[in-house]
């Protein structure tokens, strides 16, 4: 039986340029930018001071210096991907596929090297303690994985307004200008969090040195992980039974910020919720 085109035309979606322009002007519908993101690591047990190290020089959260190195010098990151494995059934006629499980691919990050080479040093020590080439022993899995690696996705504007500094407010008062009449810029809006669980590096890429003109020295680090969770704004997001481990009960009703103080202000200011 063929479709009746004249009747289907009424409900068929259209793509009109003027309607599209009006649609994406809304803050939540505006196209996303790829250059608004940040990253935070929770510290594996093997990098904490007191087990293999006397000091906490390789703690990924505290001191803040290490946390900033990993966040500020992270140049590129490919977001995690998810694939569905399938099986096939053929009864009579055409076969059909059915879902059997889900798998996750590796992720990688490009880092800019500071003059201290500390970013490279962090991952070198992480791998050396995890699987030492001196004794060929491998540490316990729970000790060498990073429990949570967070990739925060931000968008321009939409966040809280920046407060005017006190000295600037005094100038406005002296000029007789009402503070309400002054345009206030807004901070970036946190729109999504990728919570990547049990991460560890398996490859430190090479860095090329050259006698040509000066350029930034970068290197790549590839990671394996168990799984990831993506959390968005509650206005649009509904986990439902996506992460359930028992009948309809979600494994986590919010992002579990392991040692949130290590990740930075982005977690503590929002209280673990995406705003």
C-alpha positions, 0 to 999 in steps of 0.5 A: 500500500503506497503512502498518500502524499497529499495527506502526509504533506500536512504533517511533514516537517519543513526546513525553512531558513527563517524558522531555523534562524529564529530557533537557534537564537535561543540560548539552549539551541545555539550551536555548541562550540568546541573550544569551551571545555575543561578537564579534572582528574581524581588521584590514583592511590599509587600517586598519593603521597605515603605509599610510593612517594614520600611527598605529594608531588604527583597528586593530580588534585593537590597541590593545585599546581598539578591540577592546573597543569593538566587542565590548562595545558590540555590542548585537545581531547576526543570525547568518549564513544560508545558502540553496541555489539550485536548478534544476528538471527535468521529464521525465515527471510531476512535476518535481523540484528539484536543488541547484546552489550555495549563497549567503549573505545579509548580516549586520548588527550594532547598536552602542551609541554611546560618548561618544567616538563611536569605534565610528561613527568606525571604520566611517566611516573603513573605508568612506571609505578603501575607496571614497572619495567624494573621488576616486571610487576604490575600493581593492583588495578584499584590502586592504579586507576583514576576513579573519575576523570571529568570533562566539563563542557561549557558554553559562552554566556548563560552563566551567572553575571560577573559582579562589578568590582567595588572601585568601579561601583564607586565610579558609577555612583560618583557619575550618577549612573545607576548600576542597573543600567550597566551591561553585565557580562555573564560567565560561561554556562556548564552544560554537560559533564562526562564522568569517565570511570577507572581511567589509566594511561596506556600510551605516552606518545612521542614528542618531536624535536626539531632544528626548524623554527620554534613551535610548541612542544606537545605530546599525546596520552591515550587512556583506557577506561571502564565506562563513562556517564554523561550528565546534562542539564536537568531541564533536558535530561532524564536518566530514567533506567539508563544507569539502573542496577536494580528495578528502576533505581538509578545507580547515581542520581547525580554525578558522584564527584570523587574528592570534588575539591581536587577537581576545582571550583567548577564542581564545588560551586554547583554542588555536584549538579549541572546548572 
